[in-house]
């Protein structure tokens, strides 16, 4: 049994990737906007929590 050439294997790989990409259900623009907004809100909340923890630890360590 012969091993396929690099060109044949690469070509086969890209055909398979293309076939799988066609199966993906892409979100619509509205849903993408909602996902983006959710991520931005969570990043904002986590940033605020880390900032507050930094202030708390900074205040505690300044008194030591």
N, CA, C and O atoms as a Tripos MOL2 file, in Angstrom:
@<TRIPOS>MOLECULE
protein
  256   255    64     0     0
PROTEIN
NO_CHARGES

@<TRIPOS>ATOM
      1 N           0.8430   -1.1700    0.0000 N.3       1 UNK1
      2 CA          0.0000    0.0000    0.0000 C.3       1 UNK1
      3 C           0.8970    1.2440    0.0000 C.2       1 UNK1
      4 O           1.7750    1.3920    0.8510 O.2       1 UNK1
      5 N           0.6610    2.1260   -0.9610 N.am      2 UNK2
      6 CA          1.4650    3.3360   -1.0690 C.3       2 UNK2
      7 C           0.8980    4.4390   -0.1940 C.2       2 UNK2
      8 O          -0.3140    4.5710   -0.0230 O.2       2 UNK2
      9 N           1.8060    5.2190    0.3500 N.am      3 UNK3
     10 CA          1.4130    6.3670    1.1400 C.3       3 UNK3
     11 C           1.1060    7.5290    0.1920 C.2       3 UNK3
     12 O           1.8400    7.7640   -0.7680 O.2       3 UNK3
     13 N           0.0150    8.2550    0.4660 N.am      4 UNK4
     14 CA         -0.3610    9.3770   -0.3960 C.3       4 UNK4
     15 C           0.6910   10.4730   -0.2910 C.2       4 UNK4
     16 O           1.3410   10.6340    0.7420 O.2       4 UNK4
     17 N           0.8440   11.2180   -1.3690 N.am      5 UNK5
     18 CA          1.8370   12.2910   -1.3740 C.3       5 UNK5
     19 C           1.3850   13.4260   -0.4610 C.2       5 UNK5
     20 O           0.2210   13.5060   -0.0680 O.2       5 UNK5
     21 N           2.3190   14.2860   -0.1390 N.am      6 UNK6
     22 CA          2.0350   15.4270    0.7250 C.3       6 UNK6
     23 C           0.9560   16.3090    0.0950 C.2       6 UNK6
     24 O           0.0650   16.7980    0.7900 O.2       6 UNK6
     25 N           1.0360   16.5060   -1.1930 N.am      7 UNK7
     26 CA          0.0490   17.3390   -1.8900 C.3       7 UNK7
     27 C          -1.3360   16.7180   -1.7950 C.2       7 UNK7
     28 O          -2.3130   17.4230   -1.5430 O.2       7 UNK7
     29 N          -1.4320   15.4060   -1.9930 N.am      8 UNK8
     30 CA         -2.7280   14.7320   -1.9120 C.3       8 UNK8
     31 C          -3.3040   14.7820   -0.5010 C.2       8 UNK8
     32 O          -4.4990   15.0190   -0.3200 O.2       8 UNK8
     33 N          -2.4490   14.5590    0.4980 N.am      9 UNK9
     34 CA         -2.9200   14.6100    1.8870 C.3       9 UNK9
     35 C          -3.3590   16.0130    2.2760 C.2       9 UNK9
     36 O          -4.3710   16.1850    2.9560 O.2       9 UNK9
     37 N          -2.6040   17.0140    1.8480 N.am     10 UNK10
     38 CA         -2.9650   18.4040    2.1490 C.3      10 UNK10
     39 C          -4.2810   18.7640    1.4690 C.2      10 UNK10
     40 O          -5.1450   19.3990    2.0750 O.2      10 UNK10
     41 N          -4.4270   18.3670    0.2330 N.am     11 UNK11
     42 CA         -5.6550   18.6310   -0.5050 C.3      11 UNK11
     43 C          -6.8490   17.9670    0.1750 C.2      11 UNK11
     44 O          -7.9040   18.5830    0.3250 O.2      11 UNK11
     45 N          -6.6830   16.7290    0.5780 N.am     12 UNK12
     46 CA         -7.7470   16.0010    1.2750 C.3      12 UNK12
     47 C          -8.0990   16.6980    2.5920 C.2      12 UNK12
     48 O          -9.2750   16.8220    2.9340 O.2      12 UNK12
     49 N          -7.1010   17.1440    3.3160 N.am     13 UNK13
     50 CA         -7.3190   17.8440    4.5870 C.3      13 UNK13
     51 C          -8.1840   19.0780    4.3680 C.2      13 UNK13
     52 O          -9.1590   19.2750    5.0920 O.2      13 UNK13
     53 N          -7.8510   19.9160    3.3870 N.am     14 UNK14
     54 CA         -8.6080   21.1310    3.1440 C.3      14 UNK14
     55 C         -10.0260   20.8460    2.6460 C.2      14 UNK14
     56 O         -10.9450   21.6020    2.9610 O.2      14 UNK14
     57 N         -10.2220   19.7840    1.8830 N.am     15 UNK15
     58 CA        -11.5690   19.3950    1.4700 C.3      15 UNK15
     59 C         -12.4130   19.0130    2.6890 C.2      15 UNK15
     60 O         -13.5820   19.3860    2.7810 O.2      15 UNK15
     61 N         -11.8170   18.2720    3.6180 N.am     16 UNK16
     62 CA        -12.5290   17.8690    4.8270 C.3      16 UNK16
     63 C         -12.8410   19.0630    5.7190 C.2      16 UNK16
     64 O         -13.9270   19.1430    6.2940 O.2      16 UNK16
     65 N         -11.8980   19.9890    5.8360 N.am     17 UNK17
     66 CA        -12.1350   21.1940    6.6400 C.3      17 UNK17
     67 C         -13.2950   21.9890    6.0550 C.2      17 UNK17
     68 O         -14.1680   22.4560    6.7860 O.2      17 UNK17
     69 N         -13.2990   22.1390    4.7320 N.am     18 UNK18
     70 CA        -14.3700   22.8670    4.0730 C.3      18 UNK18
     71 C         -15.7210   22.1940    4.2880 C.2      18 UNK18
     72 O         -16.7210   22.8720    4.5220 O.2      18 UNK18
     73 N         -15.7540   20.8800    4.2090 N.am     19 UNK19
     74 CA        -16.9980   20.1390    4.4190 C.3      19 UNK19
     75 C         -17.5030   20.3200    5.8480 C.2      19 UNK19
     76 O         -18.7020   20.4960    6.0630 O.2      19 UNK19
     77 N         -16.6110   20.2790    6.8120 N.am     20 UNK20
     78 CA        -17.0130   20.4540    8.2110 C.3      20 UNK20
     79 C         -17.4680   21.8840    8.4850 C.2      20 UNK20
     80 O         -18.4040   22.0990    9.2550 O.2      20 UNK20
     81 N         -16.8170   22.8610    7.8640 N.am     21 UNK21
     82 CA        -17.1870   24.2610    8.0580 C.3      21 UNK21
     83 C         -18.5940   24.5210    7.5420 C.2      21 UNK21
     84 O         -19.3140   25.3440    8.1090 O.2      21 UNK21
     85 N         -18.9960   23.8440    6.4930 N.am     22 UNK22
     86 CA        -20.3470   24.0090    5.9550 C.3      22 UNK22
     87 C         -21.4050   23.4950    6.9300 C.2      22 UNK22
     88 O         -22.5550   23.9310    6.8750 O.2      22 UNK22
     89 N         -21.0350   22.5790    7.8160 N.am     23 UNK23
     90 CA        -21.9840   22.0170    8.7740 C.3      23 UNK23
     91 C         -22.2190   22.9190    9.9790 C.2      23 UNK23
     92 O         -23.1800   22.7260   10.7230 O.2      23 UNK23
     93 N         -21.3530   23.8950   10.1710 N.am     24 UNK24
     94 CA        -21.4450   24.7720   11.3350 C.3      24 UNK24
     95 C         -22.6850   25.6540   11.2250 C.2      24 UNK24
     96 O         -22.9760   26.1990   10.1610 O.2      24 UNK24
     97 N         -23.4090   25.7880   12.3310 N.am     25 UNK25
     98 CA        -24.5550   26.6930   12.3740 C.3      25 UNK25
     99 C         -24.0470   28.0170   12.9420 C.2      25 UNK25
    100 O         -23.7630   28.1260   14.1340 O.2      25 UNK25
    101 N         -23.9380   29.0070   12.0830 N.am     26 UNK26
    102 CA        -23.3980   30.3000   12.4890 C.3      26 UNK26
    103 C         -24.4970   31.1440   13.1260 C.2      26 UNK26
    104 O         -25.6280   31.1400   12.6400 O.2      26 UNK26
    105 N         -24.1900   31.8710   14.2090 N.am     27 UNK27
    106 CA        -25.2160   32.7080   14.8430 C.3      27 UNK27
    107 C         -25.5510   33.9180   13.9620 C.2      27 UNK27
    108 O         -24.7250   34.3940   13.1840 O.2      27 UNK27
    109 N         -26.7910   34.3970   14.1120 N.am     28 UNK28
    110 CA        -27.1750   35.5780   13.3560 C.3      28 UNK28
    111 C         -26.6000   36.8320   14.0280 C.2      28 UNK28
    112 O         -26.0190   36.7520   15.1110 O.2      28 UNK28
    113 N         -26.7660   37.9740   13.3860 N.am     29 UNK29
    114 CA        -26.1670   39.2180   13.8620 C.3      29 UNK29
    115 C         -26.6970   39.6040   15.2390 C.2      29 UNK29
    116 O         -25.9290   40.0650   16.0830 O.2      29 UNK29
    117 N         -27.9870   39.4270   15.4810 N.am     30 UNK30
    118 CA        -28.5840   39.7840   16.7770 C.3      30 UNK30
    119 C         -27.9730   38.9520   17.9050 C.2      30 UNK30
    120 O         -27.5950   39.4790   18.9520 O.2      30 UNK30
    121 N         -27.8860   37.6590   17.6720 N.am     31 UNK31
    122 CA        -27.3370   36.7660   18.6960 C.3      31 UNK31
    123 C         -25.8490   37.0780   18.9510 C.2      31 UNK31
    124 O         -25.3870   37.0430   20.0920 O.2      31 UNK31
    125 N         -25.1220   37.3770   17.8910 N.am     32 UNK32
    126 CA        -23.7100   37.7340   18.0350 C.3      32 UNK32
    127 C         -23.5710   38.9970   18.8750 C.2      32 UNK32
    128 O         -22.6790   39.0900   19.7180 O.2      32 UNK32
    129 N         -24.4450   39.9600   18.6490 N.am     33 UNK33
    130 CA        -24.4320   41.1900   19.4410 C.3      33 UNK33
    131 C         -24.7200   40.9200   20.9040 C.2      33 UNK33
    132 O         -24.0860   41.4990   21.7860 O.2      33 UNK33
    133 N         -25.6830   40.0330   21.1660 N.am     34 UNK34
    134 CA        -26.0090   39.6830   22.5520 C.3      34 UNK34
    135 C         -24.8450   38.9710   23.2350 C.2      34 UNK34
    136 O         -24.5470   39.2300   24.4000 O.2      34 UNK34
    137 N         -24.1920   38.0740   22.5030 N.am     35 UNK35
    138 CA        -23.0380   37.3780   23.0700 C.3      35 UNK35
    139 C         -21.9190   38.3670   23.3750 C.2      35 UNK35
    140 O         -21.2740   38.2840   24.4200 O.2      35 UNK35
    141 N         -21.6960   39.2930   22.4660 N.am     36 UNK36
    142 CA        -20.6420   40.2930   22.6640 C.3      36 UNK36
    143 C         -20.9610   41.1520   23.8710 C.2      36 UNK36
    144 O         -20.0860   41.4040   24.7000 O.2      36 UNK36
    145 N         -22.2020   41.6070   23.9840 N.am     37 UNK37
    146 CA        -22.6140   42.4190   25.1270 C.3      37 UNK37
    147 C         -22.4460   41.6410   26.4380 C.2      37 UNK37
    148 O         -21.9830   42.2000   27.4320 O.2      37 UNK37
    149 N         -22.8160   40.3660   26.4430 N.am     38 UNK38
    150 CA        -22.6640   39.5370   27.6480 C.3      38 UNK38
    151 C         -21.2020   39.4380   28.0640 C.2      38 UNK38
    152 O         -20.8800   39.5450   29.2470 O.2      38 UNK38
    153 N         -20.3260   39.2340   27.1000 N.am     39 UNK39
    154 CA        -18.8950   39.1320   27.3990 C.3      39 UNK39
    155 C         -18.3780   40.4550   27.9550 C.2      39 UNK39
    156 O         -17.6320   40.4650   28.9350 O.2      39 UNK39
    157 N         -18.7650   41.5640   27.3440 N.am     40 UNK40
    158 CA        -18.3040   42.8700   27.8220 C.3      40 UNK40
    159 C         -18.7950   43.1660   29.2350 C.2      40 UNK40
    160 O         -18.0530   43.7210   30.0450 O.2      40 UNK40
    161 N         -20.0400   42.7990   29.5360 N.am     41 UNK41
    162 CA        -20.5730   43.0010   30.8860 C.3      41 UNK41
    163 C         -19.7990   42.1580   31.8960 C.2      41 UNK41
    164 O         -19.4370   42.6460   32.9670 O.2      41 UNK41
    165 N         -19.5440   40.8900   31.5570 N.am     42 UNK42
    166 CA        -18.7930   40.0280   32.4780 C.3      42 UNK42
    167 C         -17.3670   40.5320   32.6880 C.2      42 UNK42
    168 O         -16.8520   40.4890   33.8050 O.2      42 UNK42
    169 N         -16.7320   41.0050   31.6270 N.am     43 UNK43
    170 CA        -15.3780   41.5570   31.7540 C.3      43 UNK43
    171 C         -15.4100   42.7800   32.6680 C.2      43 UNK43
    172 O         -14.5240   42.9520   33.5040 O.2      43 UNK43
    173 N         -16.4210   43.6230   32.5130 N.am     44 UNK44
    174 CA        -16.5570   44.8040   33.3660 C.3      44 UNK44
    175 C         -16.7390   44.4310   34.8280 C.2      44 UNK44
    176 O         -16.1170   45.0260   35.7080 O.2      44 UNK44
    177 N         -17.5940   43.4440   35.0900 N.am     45 UNK45
    178 CA        -17.8360   42.9980   36.4730 C.3      45 UNK45
    179 C         -16.5590   42.4200   37.0740 C.2      45 UNK45
    180 O         -16.1980   42.7500   38.2040 O.2      45 UNK45
    181 N         -15.8760   41.5600   36.3250 N.am     46 UNK46
    182 CA        -14.6410   40.9690   36.8570 C.3      46 UNK46
    183 C         -13.5540   42.0170   37.0620 C.2      46 UNK46
    184 O         -12.7870   41.9390   38.0220 O.2      46 UNK46
    185 N         -13.4860   42.9930   36.1670 N.am     47 UNK47
    186 CA        -12.5110   44.0780   36.3320 C.3      47 UNK47
    187 C         -12.8020   44.8420   37.6130 C.2      47 UNK47
    188 O         -11.8820   45.1560   38.3690 O.2      47 UNK47
    189 N         -14.0610   45.1430   37.8650 N.am     48 UNK48
    190 CA        -14.4460   45.8530   39.0890 C.3      48 UNK48
    191 C         -14.1080   45.0330   40.3300 C.2      48 UNK48
    192 O         -13.6010   45.5780   41.3110 O.2      48 UNK48
    193 N         -14.3810   43.7330   40.2990 N.am     49 UNK49
    194 CA        -14.0710   42.8850   41.4570 C.3      49 UNK49
    195 C         -12.5720   42.8170   41.7260 C.2      49 UNK49
    196 O         -12.1430   42.8790   42.8780 O.2      49 UNK49
    197 N         -11.7860   42.6910   40.6820 N.am     50 UNK50
    198 CA        -10.3320   42.6430   40.8650 C.3      50 UNK50
    199 C          -9.8170   43.9810   41.3790 C.2      50 UNK50
    200 O          -8.9280   44.0140   42.2310 O.2      50 UNK50
    201 N         -10.3650   45.0850   40.8700 N.am     51 UNK51
    202 CA         -9.9680   46.4210   41.3270 C.3      51 UNK51
    203 C         -10.2860   46.5880   42.8140 C.2      51 UNK51
    204 O          -9.4620   47.0900   43.5780 O.2      51 UNK51
    205 N         -11.4880   46.1640   43.2180 N.am     52 UNK52
    206 CA        -11.8690   46.2880   44.6250 C.3      52 UNK52
    207 C         -10.9970   45.4010   45.5170 C.2      52 UNK52
    208 O         -10.6170   45.8120   46.6130 O.2      52 UNK52
    209 N         -10.6810   44.1970   45.0600 N.am     53 UNK53
    210 CA         -9.7970   43.3210   45.8380 C.3      53 UNK53
    211 C          -8.4150   43.9440   45.9570 C.2      53 UNK53
    212 O          -7.7890   43.8560   47.0130 O.2      53 UNK53
    213 N          -7.9320   44.5690   44.8960 N.am     54 UNK54
    214 CA         -6.6350   45.2380   44.9240 C.3      54 UNK54
    215 C          -6.6440   46.3850   45.9280 C.2      54 UNK54
    216 O          -5.6910   46.5560   46.6880 O.2      54 UNK54
    217 N          -7.7130   47.1670   45.9320 N.am     55 UNK55
    218 CA         -7.8200   48.2560   46.9040 C.3      55 UNK55
    219 C          -7.8250   47.7210   48.3290 C.2      55 UNK55
    220 O          -7.1520   48.2650   49.2050 O.2      55 UNK55
    221 N          -8.5890   46.6480   48.5600 N.am     56 UNK56
    222 CA         -8.6870   46.0580   49.9000 C.3      56 UNK56
    223 C          -7.3330   45.5410   50.3590 C.2      56 UNK56
    224 O          -6.8960   45.8500   51.4670 O.2      56 UNK56
    225 N          -6.6610   44.7540   49.5140 N.am     57 UNK57
    226 CA         -5.3530   44.2130   49.9070 C.3      57 UNK57
    227 C          -4.3130   45.3070   50.0350 C.2      57 UNK57
    228 O          -3.4310   45.2260   50.8890 O.2      57 UNK57
    229 N          -4.4020   46.3190   49.2080 N.am     58 UNK58
    230 CA         -3.4700   47.4430   49.3120 C.3      58 UNK58
    231 C          -3.6530   48.1820   50.6290 C.2      58 UNK58
    232 O          -2.6690   48.5630   51.2640 O.2      58 UNK58
    233 N          -4.8980   48.3910   51.0490 N.am     59 UNK59
    234 CA         -5.1670   49.0490   52.3140 C.3      59 UNK59
    235 C          -4.7210   48.1910   53.5000 C.2      59 UNK59
    236 O          -4.1710   48.7070   54.4730 O.2      59 UNK59
    237 N          -4.9570   46.8980   53.4140 N.am     60 UNK60
    238 CA         -4.5520   46.0030   54.5040 C.3      60 UNK60
    239 C          -3.0310   45.9340   54.6310 C.2      60 UNK60
    240 O          -2.4960   45.9480   55.7390 O.2      60 UNK60
    241 N          -2.3470   45.8610   53.5100 N.am     61 UNK61
    242 CA         -0.8910   45.7410   53.5540 C.3      61 UNK61
    243 C          -0.1930   47.0520   53.8990 C.2      61 UNK61
    244 O           0.9420   47.0360   54.3740 O.2      61 UNK61
    245 N          -0.8460   48.1760   53.6690 N.am     62 UNK62
    246 CA         -0.2250   49.4650   54.0060 C.3      62 UNK62
    247 C          -0.2010   49.6840   55.5120 C.2      62 UNK62
    248 O           0.5740   50.4980   56.0130 O.2      62 UNK62
    249 N          -1.0520   48.9560   56.2360 N.am     63 UNK63
    250 CA         -1.0950   49.0900   57.7100 C.3      63 UNK63
    251 C          -0.1900   48.0750   58.4120 C.2      63 UNK63
    252 O          -0.1310   48.0490   59.6420 O.2      63 UNK63
    253 N           0.5050   47.2530   57.6560 N.am     64 UNK64
    254 CA          1.3490   46.2190   58.2690 C.3      64 UNK64
    255 C           2.7440   46.7530   58.4840 C.2      64 UNK64
    256 O           3.6080   46.0370   58.9900 O.2      64 UNK64
@<TRIPOS>BOND
     1     1     2 1
     2     2     3 1
     3     3     4 2
     4     3     5 am
     5     5     6 1
     6     6     7 1
     7     7     8 2
     8     7     9 am
     9     9    10 1
    10    10    11 1
    11    11    12 2
    12    11    13 am
    13    13    14 1
    14    14    15 1
    15    15    16 2
    16    15    17 am
    17    17    18 1
    18    18    19 1
    19    19    20 2
    20    19    21 am
    21    21    22 1
    22    22    23 1
    23    23    24 2
    24    23    25 am
    25    25    26 1
    26    26    27 1
    27    27    28 2
    28    27    29 am
    29    29    30 1
    30    30    31 1
    31    31    32 2
    32    31    33 am
    33    33    34 1
    34    34    35 1
    35    35    36 2
    36    35    37 am
    37    37    38 1
    38    38    39 1
    39    39    40 2
    40    39    41 am
    41    41    42 1
    42    42    43 1
    43    43    44 2
    44    43    45 am
    45    45    46 1
    46    46    47 1
    47    47    48 2
    48    47    49 am
    49    49    50 1
    50    50    51 1
    51    51    52 2
    52    51    53 am
    53    53    54 1
    54    54    55 1
    55    55    56 2
    56    55    57 am
    57    57    58 1
    58    58    59 1
    59    59    60 2
    60    59    61 am
    61    61    62 1
    62    62    63 1
    63    63    64 2
    64    63    65 am
    65    65    66 1
    66    66    67 1
    67    67    68 2
    68    67    69 am
    69    69    70 1
    70    70    71 1
    71    71    72 2
    72    71    73 am
    73    73    74 1
    74    74    75 1
    75    75    76 2
    76    75    77 am
    77    77    78 1
    78    78    79 1
    79    79    80 2
    80    79    81 am
    81    81    82 1
    82    82    83 1
    83    83    84 2
    84    83    85 am
    85    85    86 1
    86    86    87 1
    87    87    88 2
    88    87    89 am
    89    89    90 1
    90    90    91 1
    91    91    92 2
    92    91    93 am
    93    93    94 1
    94    94    95 1
    95    95    96 2
    96    95    97 am
    97    97    98 1
    98    98    99 1
    99    99   100 2
   100    99   101 am
   101   101   102 1
   102   102   103 1
   103   103   104 2
   104   103   105 am
   105   105   106 1
   106   106   107 1
   107   107   108 2
   108   107   109 am
   109   109   110 1
   110   110   111 1
   111   111   112 2
   112   111   113 am
   113   113   114 1
   114   114   115 1
   115   115   116 2
   116   115   117 am
   117   117   118 1
   118   118   119 1
   119   119   120 2
   120   119   121 am
   121   121   122 1
   122   122   123 1
   123   123   124 2
   124   123   125 am
   125   125   126 1
   126   126   127 1
   127   127   128 2
   128   127   129 am
   129   129   130 1
   130   130   131 1
   131   131   132 2
   132   131   133 am
   133   133   134 1
   134   134   135 1
   135   135   136 2
   136   135   137 am
   137   137   138 1
   138   138   139 1
   139   139   140 2
   140   139   141 am
   141   141   142 1
   142   142   143 1
   143   143   144 2
   144   143   145 am
   145   145   146 1
   146   146   147 1
   147   147   148 2
   148   147   149 am
   149   149   150 1
   150   150   151 1
   151   151   152 2
   152   151   153 am
   153   153   154 1
   154   154   155 1
   155   155   156 2
   156   155   157 am
   157   157   158 1
   158   158   159 1
   159   159   160 2
   160   159   161 am
   161   161   162 1
   162   162   163 1
   163   163   164 2
   164   163   165 am
   165   165   166 1
   166   166   167 1
   167   167   168 2
   168   167   169 am
   169   169   170 1
   170   170   171 1
   171   171   172 2
   172   171   173 am
   173   173   174 1
   174   174   175 1
   175   175   176 2
   176   175   177 am
   177   177   178 1
   178   178   179 1
   179   179   180 2
   180   179   181 am
   181   181   182 1
   182   182   183 1
   183   183   184 2
   184   183   185 am
   185   185   186 1
   186   186   187 1
   187   187   188 2
   188   187   189 am
   189   189   190 1
   190   190   191 1
   191   191   192 2
   192   191   193 am
   193   193   194 1
   194   194   195 1
   195   195   196 2
   196   195   197 am
   197   197   198 1
   198   198   199 1
   199   199   200 2
   200   199   201 am
   201   201   202 1
   202   202   203 1
   203   203   204 2
   204   203   205 am
   205   205   206 1
   206   206   207 1
   207   207   208 2
   208   207   209 am
   209   209   210 1
   210   210   211 1
   211   211   212 2
   212   211   213 am
   213   213   214 1
   214   214   215 1
   215   215   216 2
   216   215   217 am
   217   217   218 1
   218   218   219 1
   219   219   220 2
   220   219   221 am
   221   221   222 1
   222   222   223 1
   223   223   224 2
   224   223   225 am
   225   225   226 1
   226   226   227 1
   227   227   228 2
   228   227   229 am
   229   229   230 1
   230   230   231 1
   231   231   232 2
   232   231   233 am
   233   233   234 1
   234   234   235 1
   235   235   236 2
   236   235   237 am
   237   237   238 1
   238   238   239 1
   239   239   240 2
   240   239   241 am
   241   241   242 1
   242   242   243 1
   243   243   244 2
   244   243   245 am
   245   245   246 1
   246   246   247 1
   247   247   248 2
   248   247   249 am
   249   249   250 1
   250   250   251 1
   251   251   252 2
   252   251   253 am
   253   253   254 1
   254   254   255 1
   255   255   256 2
@<TRIPOS>SUBSTRUCTURE
     1 UNK1         2 RESIDUE 1 A UNK
     2 UNK2         6 RESIDUE 1 A UNK
     3 UNK3        10 RESIDUE 1 A UNK
     4 UNK4        14 RESIDUE 1 A UNK
     5 UNK5        18 RESIDUE 1 A UNK
     6 UNK6        22 RESIDUE 1 A UNK
     7 UNK7        26 RESIDUE 1 A UNK
     8 UNK8        30 RESIDUE 1 A UNK
     9 UNK9        34 RESIDUE 1 A UNK
    10 UNK10       38 RESIDUE 1 A UNK
    11 UNK11       42 RESIDUE 1 A UNK
    12 UNK12       46 RESIDUE 1 A UNK
    13 UNK13       50 RESIDUE 1 A UNK
    14 UNK14       54 RESIDUE 1 A UNK
    15 UNK15       58 RESIDUE 1 A UNK
    16 UNK16       62 RESIDUE 1 A UNK
    17 UNK17       66 RESIDUE 1 A UNK
    18 UNK18       70 RESIDUE 1 A UNK
    19 UNK19       74 RESIDUE 1 A UNK
    20 UNK20       78 RESIDUE 1 A UNK
    21 UNK21       82 RESIDUE 1 A UNK
    22 UNK22       86 RESIDUE 1 A UNK
    23 UNK23       90 RESIDUE 1 A UNK
    24 UNK24       94 RESIDUE 1 A UNK
    25 UNK25       98 RESIDUE 1 A UNK
    26 UNK26      102 RESIDUE 1 A UNK
    27 UNK27      106 RESIDUE 1 A UNK
    28 UNK28      110 RESIDUE 1 A UNK
    29 UNK29      114 RESIDUE 1 A UNK
    30 UNK30      118 RESIDUE 1 A UNK
    31 UNK31      122 RESIDUE 1 A UNK
    32 UNK32      126 RESIDUE 1 A UNK
    33 UNK33      130 RESIDUE 1 A UNK
    34 UNK34      134 RESIDUE 1 A UNK
    35 UNK35      138 RESIDUE 1 A UNK
    36 UNK36      142 RESIDUE 1 A UNK
    37 UNK37      146 RESIDUE 1 A UNK
    38 UNK38      150 RESIDUE 1 A UNK
    39 UNK39      154 RESIDUE 1 A UNK
    40 UNK40      158 RESIDUE 1 A UNK
    41 UNK41      162 RESIDUE 1 A UNK
    42 UNK42      166 RESIDUE 1 A UNK
    43 UNK43      170 RESIDUE 1 A UNK
    44 UNK44      174 RESIDUE 1 A UNK
    45 UNK45      178 RESIDUE 1 A UNK
    46 UNK46      182 RESIDUE 1 A UNK
    47 UNK47      186 RESIDUE 1 A UNK
    48 UNK48      190 RESIDUE 1 A UNK
    49 UNK49      194 RESIDUE 1 A UNK
    50 UNK50      198 RESIDUE 1 A UNK
    51 UNK51      202 RESIDUE 1 A UNK
    52 UNK52      206 RESIDUE 1 A UNK
    53 UNK53      210 RESIDUE 1 A UNK
    54 UNK54      214 RESIDUE 1 A UNK
    55 UNK55      218 RESIDUE 1 A UNK
    56 UNK56      222 RESIDUE 1 A UNK
    57 UNK57      226 RESIDUE 1 A UNK
    58 UNK58      230 RESIDUE 1 A UNK
    59 UNK59      234 RESIDUE 1 A UNK
    60 UNK60      238 RESIDUE 1 A UNK
    61 UNK61      242 RESIDUE 1 A UNK
    62 UNK62      246 RESIDUE 1 A UNK
    63 UNK63      250 RESIDUE 1 A UNK
    64 UNK64      254 RESIDUE 1 A UNK
